[in-house]
C-alpha cells in the first residue's frame, strides 16, 4: 500500500475517504483547515481532501491470472 496525500482520481475513493474523515470530525477531531469555509463536517472533509491535507492508503490492485 502506498500512502498518498493528493486527492484520489477515483470518485468512489474520494467519497469513501471524505466520509471517513467526516465521521472523525463529527466525533470531535479538529479540522486541519485554519478557517474552514463551512461548519458541516462533510464539506470540511471534502475541502481537506481536495487541498491534499489528508494522508490515506489505497489497496494495491490484485493481478489476475
Secondary structure by P-SEA (a helix, b strand, c coil): ccccccccccaaaaaaaaaaaaaaaaabbbbcccccccccaaaaaaaaaaacccccccccccccc
